[in-house]
Amino acid sequence: MLENLAAQPADALLALIKLHNADPREDKIDLGVGVYRTSDGATPVFKAIKAAEAKLLADQDSKAYLGPEGDMGFVHALIPYVFGADFDTSKVEGMQAPGGTGAVRLALEVAKRAGVKRVWMGTPSWPNHAQIVNAIGLELKTFKHMAADGTADLEALKTALNEAEAGDLVMLHGCCHNPTGVDYTPAQWDEIAPLLAAKGVLPLVDLAYQGLGEGMEADAYGLRTVLKAVPEALVAYSCDKNFGLYRDRVGAFYVVTSDGDALARAMANGSAIARASWSMPPDHGAAAVRLILADAELTAMWLAELDEMRDRMRWVRDRLSAAQQVGPIPMDPLGTQNGLFSMLPLSSEQILAIRERHGVYMAGTGRINIAGLTTGNIEKFIEALADVATA
């Protein structure tokens, strides 16, 4: 039977990692892998996580199953950070998921059971978004996310909403858009929220990078503005980035509605889907987050580390923006974008050339992880970019 399986293409990012690792040049630059890096290229464990893990080691008295919903102490501890300290908690419930990916999968599976047949999504987007939509068997409709000037294309979203029908799902990045770094402004969110409500669509907000853009509160503005306008929404959340828990896969799926019966049914369906998919989510990382958020000293330590990450990425963006123009590439927009990623308008030939000539590795789409740039290599990168962009 197994001979009937169709061959699958190799994952482009994994292939890029192998190419980078095999490159002997000492001054090579990795802008492909989507993890935060310090100025010396490391992706360390947060000090706050280390402290929480020490508490777990000393105090955790069981590794027994928690159930499909996972660590509900973790899920509830996140609510004031995600939804706001004054949010009506009777309108929201959630469950743990294996990373933001698991949360997106749960959200879309629940939406399908609720009757959603069509999903609207701005492109480019995180590649797994479309893969999950297609795997579930929902129809995918796309619109352009980024305008030619490197800002969010609000008119394209408005056009998509005009075409959307009540009962469709609209997927939106809460902040630090992956892969463009282009976020809707607060004024644009103020326009978007009532349009979503008027159309009767179901919003799914993927909030995977809270705190890495402009701060925990500012990065939640879009989500909170949408929730003030619409009667119900789904939220996929990730702690993999803002707690540095990539390999521990720490995420949460939330449902927001004022209908208590609908909320209970949504969570029951979420638990049934989780049970059939991964049974129980991994607990270690979620437990560490729960301990941090329960301890004022650890919370302050975590937020300080998050501030340091955000400040470093802002420095990189400011330096790239200061270059203004590299050949035909306008660099100014990078300074107003947020998070780990931006996209450069490079051809596949230019991306290959910058890799071969200068040892600069980036995704074939032109997406770069700006955290791969440091004081030691950013000037080399700008010079390499100028070399291939003007060729």
C-alpha positions in Angstrom: 0.0 0.0 0.0 2.7 2.5 0.9 4.0 2.6 -2.6 0.8 4.4 -3.5 1.8 7.5 -1.6 2.7 10.5 -3.7 6.1 12.0 -3.2 6.1 15.3 -1.3 8.4 18.3 -2.0 11.1 18.9 0.5 10.4 21.7 3.0 12.2 24.8 1.6 13.2 26.2 5.0 14.7 22.9 6.2 16.6 22.6 2.9 17.9 26.2 3.5 19.0 25.3 7.0 21.1 22.4 5.6 22.7 24.6 3.0 23.6 27.2 5.6 25.1 24.6 8.0 27.2 23.2 5.2 28.6 26.6 4.2 32.2 26.9 5.5 32.3 30.7 5.3 32.8 32.2 8.8 30.9 35.4 7.9 27.8 33.7 6.6 24.5 35.2 7.6 21.3 33.2 8.4 18.2 35.2 7.9 16.0 32.2 7.2 15.1 30.4 10.4 12.3 32.2 12.2 13.5 32.4 15.7 14.8 35.3 17.8 18.5 35.7 18.0 20.6 37.9 20.4 23.4 40.2 19.1 25.8 37.2 19.3 23.5 34.9 17.3 22.2 32.8 20.2 18.6 31.8 20.9 18.8 31.5 24.7 16.3 30.2 27.2 14.7 33.2 29.0 16.0 33.7 32.5 12.4 33.9 33.7 11.7 30.4 32.1 14.9 29.0 33.8 13.6 30.3 37.1 10.1 28.8 36.6 11.6 25.5 35.5 13.7 25.4 38.7 10.4 25.8 40.6 8.8 23.0 38.6 11.8 20.7 39.3 11.5 21.4 43.0 7.7 21.4 43.4 6.0 19.5 40.6 4.7 16.3 42.2 3.1 14.5 39.2 3.3 14.0 35.5 -0.2 12.6 35.3 -2.5 13.6 32.4 -4.3 16.9 32.5 -6.9 16.2 29.8 -7.4 17.5 26.3 -7.8 21.0 27.5 -4.3 21.0 29.1 -3.2 23.4 31.8 -6.2 25.6 32.4 -4.2 27.7 35.0 -1.9 28.6 32.1 -4.9 29.3 29.8 -6.6 31.6 32.3 -3.4 33.4 33.4 -2.9 34.6 29.8 -6.4 36.1 29.5 -5.6 39.6 31.0 -2.5 39.9 28.8 -4.3 38.9 25.7 -7.8 40.4 26.2 -7.1 43.2 28.7 -7.3 43.4 32.5 -10.9 44.7 32.4 -12.2 42.1 29.9 -15.4 40.3 30.8 -14.1 36.8 31.5 -17.6 35.3 31.3 -17.4 35.9 27.5 -14.1 33.9 26.9 -12.9 30.4 27.4 -9.9 28.6 26.1 -7.8 25.5 26.1 -4.1 24.7 25.7 -2.8 23.7 22.2 0.6 22.5 21.0 1.9 25.8 19.8 0.2 28.5 17.7 -0.1 25.9 14.9 -2.2 23.6 17.1 -4.3 26.6 18.1 -4.9 27.6 14.5 -5.8 24.1 13.6 -8.3 23.9 16.5 -9.8 27.2 15.6 -10.4 26.2 12.0 -11.7 22.7 12.9 -14.2 24.2 15.3 -15.2 26.8 12.7 -15.8 24.1 10.2 -18.0 22.2 12.7 -19.9 25.4 13.3 -20.7 25.7 9.6 -17.9 27.8 8.1 -17.1 26.7 4.6 -14.9 29.6 3.3 -11.8 31.3 4.7 -10.5 34.7 3.7 -6.8 35.4 4.2 -4.4 38.2 3.3 -1.4 37.1 1.3 1.5 36.6 1.6 0.9 34.8 4.9 2.5 32.2 7.1 2.6 29.2 4.8 1.0 26.9 7.3 -2.1 28.9 7.3 -3.1 27.9 3.8 -1.9 24.3 4.4 -4.1 23.9 7.4 -7.1 25.5 5.6 -6.6 23.1 2.7 -6.0 20.1 4.9 -9.3 20.6 6.7 -11.1 21.0 3.4 -12.3 24.6 3.6 -12.3 26.9 0.6 -9.6 29.5 0.7 -10.1 33.0 -0.7 -7.2 35.4 -0.6 -6.6 39.2 -0.9 -3.5 41.3 -1.0 -2.1 42.2 2.5 0.8 44.5 1.6 0.5 47.5 -0.6 3.3 48.6 -3.0 4.5 51.2 -0.6 5.2 48.6 2.1 2.2 49.4 4.3 -1.0 47.4 4.9 -3.4 47.3 2.0 -6.6 48.3 3.8 -8.5 48.8 0.5 -7.8 45.1 -0.5 -9.3 43.9 2.8 -12.3 46.1 2.3 -12.8 44.7 -1.2 -12.6 41.2 0.2 -15.1 42.0 2.9 -17.5 43.3 0.3 -17.3 39.9 -1.5 -17.4 37.9 1.7 -20.7 36.4 3.0 -22.1 36.1 6.5 -20.7 32.9 8.0 -17.4 33.2 6.2 -14.2 33.2 8.4 -11.7 36.0 8.1 -8.2 35.3 9.3 -6.1 38.2 10.6 -2.7 38.5 12.1 -2.9 40.4 15.4 0.5 42.0 15.2 4.0 41.4 13.8 2.7 40.0 10.5 4.5 36.9 9.2 6.1 37.2 6.7 5.9 40.9 5.9 6.2 42.7 9.2 3.4 45.0 7.9 0.7 45.6 10.5 -2.6 47.4 10.3 -2.4 50.7 12.2 -4.7 51.5 15.1 -6.7 53.8 12.8 -7.1 51.0 10.3 -8.2 48.5 13.0 -10.8 51.1 14.0 -12.1 50.8 10.4 -11.8 47.1 10.1 -13.7 46.1 13.3 -17.1 47.6 12.4 -16.8 46.2 8.8 -16.3 42.7 10.2 -19.3 43.1 12.5 -21.5 44.6 9.7 -20.7 41.7 7.4 -21.4 39.0 9.9 -18.2 37.1 9.3 -16.4 35.2 12.0 -12.9 36.7 12.8 -10.0 34.4 13.6 -7.1 36.5 15.0 -3.8 34.8 15.1 -1.7 36.5 17.8 1.6 34.7 17.6 4.1 37.6 18.4 2.5 39.7 21.2 5.1 41.9 22.8 7.6 41.7 19.9 6.2 44.7 18.0 5.4 47.7 20.1 4.7 46.2 23.5 2.2 43.8 25.1 -0.6 46.3 25.3 -0.1 48.0 21.9 0.3 44.7 20.1 -3.2 43.6 21.4 -4.9 46.7 20.1 -6.2 45.1 16.9 -7.6 42.0 18.6 -9.3 44.0 21.4 -10.8 46.5 18.9 -12.3 43.7 16.9 -13.7 42.1 20.1 -15.5 45.3 21.0 -17.3 45.3 17.7 -18.2 41.6 16.9 -20.5 39.2 18.7 -18.1 36.3 18.5 -14.5 35.5 17.5 -11.8 32.9 17.7 -8.2 33.5 18.8 -5.1 31.5 18.2 -2.2 32.4 20.6 1.4 31.4 20.8 3.9 31.6 23.6 6.7 30.1 21.5 8.1 33.5 20.5 7.4 35.8 23.4 8.5 33.3 26.0 11.2 31.6 23.8 9.5 28.2 24.1 9.8 27.1 20.4 10.5 23.4 21.0 8.1 23.1 23.9 5.1 24.1 21.6 3.1 26.3 23.9 -0.1 27.8 22.5 -3.7 28.5 23.4 -7.1 28.5 21.6 -9.8 30.9 22.8 -13.4 31.4 21.9 -15.1 34.7 22.6 -18.9 35.1 22.7 -21.6 36.4 25.0 -23.7 33.3 24.4 -22.8 31.0 27.3 -24.3 27.9 25.7 -22.5 28.5 22.4 -19.2 29.0 24.4 -19.7 25.7 26.2 -20.4 23.9 22.9 -17.4 25.4 21.2 -15.1 24.2 24.0 -16.6 20.8 24.0 -16.0 20.5 20.3 -12.5 21.8 20.8 -11.8 19.2 23.4 -13.2 16.4 21.2 -11.0 17.6 18.2 -7.9 17.8 20.5 -8.6 14.3 21.9 -8.7 12.8 18.4 -5.6 14.8 17.2 -3.0 14.8 19.9 -5.0 13.6 22.9 -3.2 15.8 25.5 -0.9 18.8 24.9 2.6 18.9 26.3 2.5 20.5 29.7 6.1 21.6 30.6 6.3 24.9 28.8 2.7 25.9 29.7 3.4 25.1 33.4 6.5 27.3 33.2 4.4 30.2 31.8 1.8 29.7 34.4 4.4 30.0 37.2 5.9 33.2 35.6 2.5 34.9 35.4 1.6 33.9 39.0 4.8 35.5 40.4 5.2 39.3 40.2 9.0 39.1 40.3 9.2 36.5 37.5 6.6 38.5 35.4 8.8 41.6 35.7 11.8 39.6 34.7 10.0 38.1 31.6 8.7 41.5 30.5 12.2 43.0 30.9 13.6 40.3 28.7 10.8 40.9 26.1 11.6 44.6 26.2 15.3 43.8 25.4 14.3 41.6 22.4 12.0 44.3 21.1 14.6 47.0 21.5 17.2 45.0 19.6 14.9 44.3 16.7 13.9 48.0 16.6 17.6 48.9 16.4 18.0 46.6 13.4 15.0 48.1 11.7 16.2 51.6 12.3 19.6 50.8 10.8 18.1 49.2 7.7 15.7 52.1 7.3 18.5 54.6 7.6 19.9 53.0 4.4 16.9 54.6 2.7 17.5 53.1 -0.8 19.6 50.1 -1.7 19.6 50.0 -5.5 15.9 49.8 -6.5 14.9 48.6 -3.0 13.3 51.2 -0.7 14.5 50.5 2.8 12.4 53.1 4.6 9.3 50.8 5.1 11.4 48.4 7.2 11.6 51.0 9.9 7.8 51.2 10.3 7.2 47.4 10.2 7.2 45.2 13.3 8.4 41.8 14.6 10.9 39.3 13.3 10.1 39.4 9.6 10.1 41.6 6.6 10.1 40.9 2.9 12.5 42.3 0.3 11.5 42.6 -3.3 14.2 40.3 -4.7 14.0 37.9 -7.6 14.9 34.2 -7.2 18.1 35.0 -9.1 19.1 37.8 -6.7 18.3 35.5 -3.7 20.6 32.8 -5.1 23.3 35.4 -6.0 23.4 36.9 -2.5 23.7 33.4 -1.1 26.4 32.3 -3.4 28.5 35.5 -3.5 28.0 36.6 0.1 26.8 33.7 2.2 23.5 35.4 3.0 20.7 32.9 3.4 17.1 33.9 3.2 13.8 32.3 2.1 13.0 32.1 -1.5 10.2 34.6 -1.1 12.6 37.3 0.0 11.5 37.0 3.6 14.2 37.9 6.1 14.4 37.3 9.8 15.8 40.6 11.0 17.0 39.1 14.3 19.7 37.4 12.2 21.3 40.8 11.7 23.8 42.2 14.3 26.2 45.1 14.8 28.8 42.7 13.4 27.1 41.8 10.1 24.5 44.4 9.3 26.9 46.5 7.2 28.0 43.4 5.3 24.3 42.6 4.6 23.6 46.1 3.3 26.6 45.9 1.0 25.7 42.4 -0.2 22.1 43.6 -0.9 23.4 46.5 -2.9 25.6 44.2 -4.9 22.8 41.9 -6.0 20.1 44.5 -6.2 22.0 46.6 -8.7 23.3 43.7 -10.8 
